């Protein structure tokens, strides 16, 4: 029997031998309630209906045996609130009556409710995983392409779909993938898989499988699973595909792109990244190419909306952009000044766009660069002490503002709409500033309407 004397009871009821309440006390652990109205009532009338029989048994056990067993009862308070308590009843001897002491089970009830909710959530997650697994299995088995799952640690085949078993004669029996290939293809496949492990993707490779020397194009991707990483290999018949470009030239060109010291990124007409080299990943402080694929290039530009919009607008109008100045904001908080050049792959508006990103933060200024602005600011500095500070500040702001407006006009080819977007101004505000600095109308022949 548990010893409730070691803990402070939350409720104490003094009863006569018939179970009528003579006195009632609550501890500080239980919210205060007007329980004086219980005095004179049978204990059975203060509990939930299902607890009345338990109360009668405890009263009878205490009268006969001196103490009753512990029982859980929902105690109903005068306010209507019901709380679970665990009671035991003790006889005071002779005609002294009985004492019922109870411990609140509210915390236990809350814990049980949370446990039930957690179990329910786990069941939901389990069935979601089962649904995903079922979909994966249906796709894997119904694919017309030969698909293999290969363990990355030892390149042993873990699983082969029906198409692979039927076409290639391969089975998920732990066989060595490299052993199935021609010896001269093994090093190339190993290099491709190493590249996939590091960068997440690699160009397709032409290989020859088995004694028949069946020519196949193999593509690979990485899957994270327990207990280790897997390669998902898709094998397609080579058909009439030329062997040299797939096996050698494409790999060399791809390697060359990776080694270019400037950032190179390929985007679609909407600005979504389709390919990026290592130098670009370093600029944006991302470890793997797969982390930037599908993201908008504007995510890393200093003005995410305006810079990308102006860049794409100029490429759409002129087919290319040269020396577009902006900044790259890295994922870890660094900001690097860059120049961007971009060109569309073809005249079709749906064709991809190649973007070259060159860091210029450490470039030494060319002779004469910024001398005009510096000369004017130097002249203004000479007026310190001779001209009121407010006028000096106003003149300095005007000089700098005109300088950047002229630079934006030059960058956008005089297009007012693009200039306003680049500077973060409305067209009306830009018109006012052009008029103020004498840059509108016939004074500047390059200015064009958007």
Secondary structure, DSSP 4 states (H G I P E B T S, - for coil): ---GGGS--SEEEEE-TT-BEEEEEE-TTS-----GGGTTSBGGGGB-GGGHHHHHHHHHHHHHHSB---EEEEEEPTTS-EEEEEEEEEE-STTS-EEEEEEE-HHHHHHHHHHHHHHHHHHHHHHHHHHHHHHHHHHHHH-SSEEEEEETTT-BEEEE-HHHHHHH---SS--BTGGGB-HHHHHHHHHHHHHHHHHS----EEEEETTTTEEEEEEEEEE--SSS-EEEEEEEE-TT--HHIIIIIHHHHHHHHHH-SSEEEEE-TT-BEEEE-HHHHHHHT-S-GGGTTTSBGGGGBTTHHHHHHHHHHHHHHHSEEEEEEEEEE-TTS-EEEEEEEEEESSSSTTS-EEEEEEE-TTPPPPTTTTHHHHHHHHHHHTTBTTB-HHHHHHHHHHHHHHHHHHHHHHHTTTBHHHHHHHHT--HHHHHHHHHHTT-SGGG-TT-B--
